[in-house]
Amino acid sequence: MDQKKISRSKEDYLKAVYAAIKKYGVCRNMDVTKQLGVSKSSTCIALKKLEQEGFVSRDDWRILLTEYGSEVAGQLYEKDHFFAGWFREIGVSESTAIADACRIEHAISEETYRKIRGFLEKMGKLQMAGMQNNY
């Protein structure tokens, strides 16, 4: 996938929209605001930018992912959950695993992520902590 470069902050908003849709079936501004712990105005500004860049669209009160936005958000979500699961499996505390997974998910290249994942699959290590691709 030829992914546009988006900021870490926009990635977090995009992932929050994806997670809300996955959890509730729909996403509202307040779902994103609550998940990220940011102000309503920050959420509105970020979502407007994501809409202008073609990642999301709005249908009345709902926030929808475009096809491209869904693809990008799904990859971010997958990486995040993969690393958090891996870190928990090796004994990292829940809060540290989540925080570190988020940092790594933003920084790691798709190539390196796929190589790590492939290596662990080959070693039979992805059965642990639900890290199989169940997305």
C-alpha positions in Angstrom: 0.0 0.0 0.0 1.3 3.4 -0.9 0.5 5.1 2.4 0.4 8.9 2.6 2.6 10.1 5.5 0.4 11.3 8.3 1.4 12.7 11.7 1.5 10.6 14.8 -1.4 12.6 16.2 -3.5 12.0 13.1 -2.7 8.3 13.3 -3.9 8.3 16.9 -7.2 9.9 15.8 -7.6 7.5 12.9 -7.0 4.5 15.1 -9.5 5.8 17.7 -12.2 6.1 15.0 -11.3 2.5 13.8 -11.5 1.2 17.4 -14.8 2.9 18.1 -16.4 1.5 15.0 -15.0 -2.0 15.8 -16.3 -1.8 19.4 -19.7 0.0 18.9 -20.4 -0.4 15.2 -20.4 3.4 14.8 -18.1 6.3 15.8 -19.2 9.7 17.2 -17.0 12.7 18.0 -17.5 12.0 21.7 -16.1 8.4 21.3 -12.8 9.7 19.9 -12.7 12.5 22.5 -13.2 10.1 25.4 -10.7 7.5 24.0 -7.9 9.9 23.5 -8.6 12.1 26.5 -8.6 15.3 24.5 -10.9 18.3 24.2 -14.0 18.3 21.9 -12.5 21.1 19.9 -9.2 19.2 19.3 -11.3 16.2 18.1 -13.3 18.4 15.7 -10.1 20.0 14.3 -8.3 16.7 13.8 -11.3 15.0 12.3 -11.8 17.9 9.9 -8.2 17.5 8.7 -8.6 13.7 8.3 -11.8 14.4 6.3 -10.0 16.9 4.1 -7.2 14.3 3.5 -9.6 11.6 2.5 -9.3 9.3 5.6 -12.8 9.9 7.0 -16.2 11.2 6.0 -19.2 12.3 8.0 -22.7 11.2 7.7 -24.8 13.4 10.0 -23.4 12.6 13.5 -21.4 9.5 12.5 -17.7 9.5 11.5 -17.1 7.0 8.7 -13.8 5.7 7.5 -13.2 5.9 3.8 -11.9 2.8 2.1 -8.3 4.2 2.3 -8.8 5.4 5.9 -10.1 1.9 6.9 -7.0 0.3 5.3 -4.6 2.6 7.0 -6.3 2.5 10.4 -6.6 -1.3 10.3 -2.9 -1.6 9.7 -2.1 0.8 12.6 -4.6 -1.1 14.9 -3.0 -4.4 13.9 0.5 -3.3 14.7 -0.5 -1.7 18.0 -2.3 -4.9 19.1 0.5 -7.2 17.9 3.2 -5.3 19.9 1.0 -4.9 23.0 0.2 -8.6 23.0 3.8 -9.6 22.4 5.0 -7.3 25.2 2.4 -8.6 27.7 3.4 -12.2 26.8 7.1 -11.5 27.7 6.0 -10.1 31.0 5.8 -6.3 30.4 3.1 -4.7 32.6 -0.2 -3.8 30.9 0.2 0.0 31.0 3.8 -0.2 29.7 3.0 -2.7 27.0 0.2 -0.4 25.7 2.3 2.7 25.8 5.4 1.1 24.2 3.3 -0.6 21.5 1.8 2.8 20.6 5.3 4.4 20.3 6.7 1.5 18.3 3.6 1.4 16.0 4.3 5.0 15.0 8.0 4.5 14.4 8.4 1.1 12.8 8.4 0.6 9.1 5.9 -1.7 7.5 8.8 -3.9 6.2 10.3 -4.3 9.7 7.0 -5.0 11.3 6.2 -7.7 8.7 9.6 -9.3 9.1 9.3 -9.5 12.9 5.8 -10.9 12.6 6.9 -13.4 9.9 9.8 -14.5 12.1 7.6 -15.1 15.1 5.1 -16.9 13.0 7.9 -19.1 11.6 9.0 -19.8 15.2 5.5 -20.7 16.2 5.4 -17.8 18.7 2.2 -16.0 17.5 -0.1 -18.4 19.3 0.7 -16.5 22.5 -1.5 -13.8 23.8 -3.9 -13.8 21.0 -1.5 -12.3 18.5 -2.8 -14.2 15.6 -4.4 -11.9 13.0 -8.0 -11.9 14.2 -8.8 -8.4 12.8 
